[in-house]
Amino acid sequence: QVQLVESGGGLVQPGGSLRLSCAASGSIFSIYDMGWYRQAPGKQRELVATIPSGGSANYADSVRGRFTISRDNAKGTVYLQMNSLKPEDTAVYYCNAKRLYYDSWGQGTQVTVSS
């Protein structure tokens, strides 16, 4: 129903910044609840941030104050601005779209924070 493609990942030093993008196609973007998740090596996938169709953004405690999620419904894109990056932020970051019982995921983009 909706296809998602993440971009913007890369290698940065601690304290640096990255901006991730998730481009959606194939459906009406504005009706979906959007989110970013991440999975570090050997760990479970975890919530990073969500921005519902018509609601306020929500953040994991570990990123609150450092990351900002936003969406542009006209462009069908959701963003994750990541500042003050820490080594523990290293993970594959996945874009997610939800609506009722529907659930769609992108392929992921690697973020590596290394000294």
C-alpha positions in Angstrom: 0.0 0.0 0.0 2.9 2.3 0.7 6.6 1.9 -0.2 9.3 3.5 2.0 12.9 4.4 1.1 15.3 5.8 3.7 18.4 7.9 3.0 20.9 10.1 4.7 22.7 7.7 6.9 26.5 7.6 7.2 29.5 7.8 9.4 29.9 10.7 11.9 32.0 11.5 14.9 30.4 11.9 18.4 28.7 15.2 18.7 28.0 15.4 15.0 24.6 15.6 13.2 22.8 13.8 10.5 19.4 14.2 8.8 17.6 11.1 7.7 14.8 11.2 5.1 12.1 8.7 4.3 10.3 9.0 1.0 6.9 7.4 0.7 5.1 6.4 -2.5 2.1 4.3 -3.6 -0.6 5.6 -1.3 -2.0 8.7 0.5 0.8 9.7 2.8 -1.1 12.0 5.0 -3.3 9.3 6.5 -0.4 7.3 7.9 1.2 7.4 11.3 4.9 7.7 10.7 7.8 6.7 12.8 11.5 6.0 13.0 12.9 2.9 14.7 16.5 1.6 15.0 18.2 -1.7 15.6 21.8 -1.9 16.9 23.9 -5.1 16.5 22.8 -7.7 18.9 19.9 -5.7 20.2 16.1 -5.5 19.7 14.5 -3.0 17.4 13.5 0.0 19.4 11.3 3.1 18.9 13.1 6.3 18.2 10.3 8.8 17.4 6.8 8.9 15.9 4.7 11.6 14.3 1.1 10.5 13.9 -1.2 11.5 11.0 -2.7 14.3 13.0 -0.9 14.3 16.3 2.1 15.4 18.2 5.6 13.9 18.0 6.8 11.4 20.5 10.3 10.4 21.4 12.2 7.7 23.2 13.8 9.0 26.4 17.3 8.3 24.9 16.9 10.7 22.1 14.5 13.4 23.5 16.1 16.8 23.2 18.6 15.7 20.6 16.4 14.3 17.7 13.5 15.9 15.9 11.0 14.1 13.7 9.0 16.0 11.1 6.9 15.3 8.1 6.0 17.0 4.8 2.7 15.6 3.6 2.9 17.4 0.3 6.2 15.8 -0.5 5.3 12.4 1.1 8.5 12.6 3.2 9.3 12.2 6.9 12.6 13.4 8.4 14.7 12.7 11.4 17.1 15.4 12.4 19.8 13.9 14.7 22.0 16.2 16.7 24.6 15.6 19.4 25.1 12.1 18.2 26.5 9.5 20.6 28.2 6.1 19.9 25.2 4.4 21.3 23.1 5.9 18.5 24.9 3.6 16.1 22.2 1.4 14.4 20.3 0.7 11.3 17.4 3.2 11.2 14.1 2.2 9.7 11.2 4.2 8.6 7.7 2.9 9.4 4.2 3.7 8.3 1.1 2.5 10.2 -2.6 2.7 9.6 -5.1 0.6 11.5 -3.6 -2.9 11.2 -1.4 -2.0 8.2 2.4 -1.9 8.8 5.1 -1.0 6.3 8.9 -0.8 6.6 11.7 0.6 4.6 15.0 -1.1 3.9 16.9 0.9 6.5 19.9 3.2 6.5 23.0 2.7 8.5 24.1 5.4 11.0 27.5 4.9 12.6 28.8 7.2 15.3 32.5 6.5 16.0 35.4 8.2 17.6 
